[in-house]
């Protein structure tokens, strides 16, 4: 991918933000508070509900945290090795497609306030991270 200096700056800002968020949120997954908070999301999703049948709430959260932290590290390593960048970008794309899909699979996620549909807006930020994943995939193919 050929980028001019302005695009390059934006790419590295979004890369840094994505890595920081993945490290921070991944680390937070090791807490009982976050494990309990994500349980309704994970347990109501058709692709992840089964995890609680074989693992405890905390172990599921830890597993997701490890995936997030590993993905952050792969992004950084991917700056040097394009094949790792491709793997990291696919992990980012899958991860953020999953989190966005929780908006549609978790009961009670959407509410109407004054006639306006609202949701847990923290998940909507994942649209931007999904965009970074696509950009990083393009980078891995350059």
Secondary structure, 3 states (H helix, E strand, C coil): CCCCHHHHHHHHHHHHHHHHHHHHHHHHCCCHHHHHHHHHHHHCCCCCCCHHHHCCHHHHHHHHHHHHHHHHHHHHHHCCCHHHHHHHHHHHHHHHHHHHHHHHHCCCCCEEECCEEECCHHHCCHHHHHHHHHHHHHHHCC
